[in-house]
Amino acid sequence: MPRRALDLRVRQSQELNEIRAAVDQTLRAAFKERISEAQAAGDISPDLPLNSIVDFLWASFVGIRVAARGGATDGQLQALGQLTLRALR
């Protein structure tokens, strides 16, 4: 691969990583805000640490996306989502 093309790929990869990091930070901030509200309303256990809940939801979200790509049915995906939320009560 020519040097210029390689440099371009590296730069694009770095830019993509920066975009992913910004999106991750924004989504996690939104998760924290909503989780705090849900804890205050009694919908999520106030005993659970906020950052742990965010990590759990993030991992669950990724897992559900993988299941969807793998051919899971709508019913299966809904069940996964319900179980995820149920774990937080």
C-alpha positions as CSV (number, residue, x, y, z in Angstrom):
1,M,0.0,0.0,0.0
2,P,1.4,3.4,-0.9
3,R,2.6,5.6,2.0
4,R,0.0,8.3,1.3
5,A,-2.9,5.9,1.3
6,L,-1.6,4.4,4.6
7,D,-1.3,7.9,6.1
8,L,-4.9,8.7,5.1
9,R,-6.2,5.5,6.6
10,V,-4.4,6.1,9.9
11,R,-5.8,9.7,10.0
12,Q,-9.3,8.5,9.2
13,S,-9.0,5.8,11.9
14,Q,-7.9,8.4,14.4
15,E,-10.8,10.7,13.4
16,L,-13.2,7.8,13.7
17,N,-11.9,7.0,17.2
18,E,-12.4,10.7,18.2
19,I,-15.9,10.7,17.0
20,R,-16.7,7.4,18.8
21,A,-15.2,8.8,22.0
22,A,-17.4,12.0,21.7
23,V,-20.5,9.9,21.1
24,D,-19.7,7.6,24.0
25,Q,-19.2,10.5,26.3
26,T,-22.5,12.2,25.2
27,L,-24.5,9.0,25.5
28,R,-23.1,8.1,28.9
29,A,-23.9,11.6,30.2
30,A,-27.4,11.2,29.0
31,F,-27.7,7.8,30.6
32,K,-26.4,9.2,33.9
33,E,-29.0,12.0,33.8
34,R,-31.9,9.7,33.1
35,I,-30.7,7.1,35.6
36,S,-30.4,9.7,38.3
37,E,-34.0,10.8,37.6
38,A,-35.2,7.2,37.6
39,Q,-33.5,6.6,40.9
40,A,-35.1,9.7,42.4
41,A,-38.5,8.5,41.2
42,G,-37.9,5.1,42.7
43,D,-37.9,3.3,39.3
44,I,-34.3,2.2,39.7
45,S,-32.8,1.1,43.0
46,P,-31.0,4.0,44.7
47,D,-28.6,1.5,46.2
48,L,-27.0,0.8,42.8
49,P,-23.9,2.9,41.9
50,L,-24.6,5.3,39.0
51,N,-21.5,4.4,37.0
52,S,-22.1,0.7,37.4
53,I,-25.6,1.1,36.1
54,V,-24.3,3.0,33.1
55,D,-21.7,0.3,32.4
56,F,-24.4,-2.4,32.7
57,L,-26.8,-0.7,30.4
58,W,-24.1,0.1,27.9
59,A,-23.0,-3.6,27.8
60,S,-26.6,-4.8,27.6
61,F,-27.3,-2.3,24.8
62,V,-24.3,-3.6,22.9
63,G,-25.4,-7.2,23.5
64,I,-28.9,-6.6,22.2
65,R,-27.4,-5.0,19.1
66,V,-25.3,-8.1,18.5
67,A,-28.3,-10.3,19.0
68,A,-30.3,-8.3,16.5
69,R,-27.5,-8.5,13.9
70,G,-27.4,-12.3,14.6
71,G,-31.0,-12.7,13.7
72,A,-32.9,-12.5,17.1
73,T,-36.6,-12.0,16.7
74,D,-38.4,-8.9,17.9
75,G,-39.8,-10.9,20.8
76,Q,-36.4,-12.0,21.8
77,L,-35.0,-8.5,21.6
78,Q,-37.9,-7.1,23.7
79,A,-37.3,-9.9,26.3
80,L,-33.6,-9.0,26.5
81,G,-34.5,-5.3,27.0
82,Q,-37.1,-6.1,29.7
83,L,-34.7,-8.4,31.6
84,T,-32.1,-5.6,31.5
85,L,-34.5,-3.1,33.0
86,R,-35.8,-5.6,35.5
87,A,-32.3,-6.1,36.9
88,L,-32.2,-2.5,37.9
89,R,-35.1,-2.6,40.3
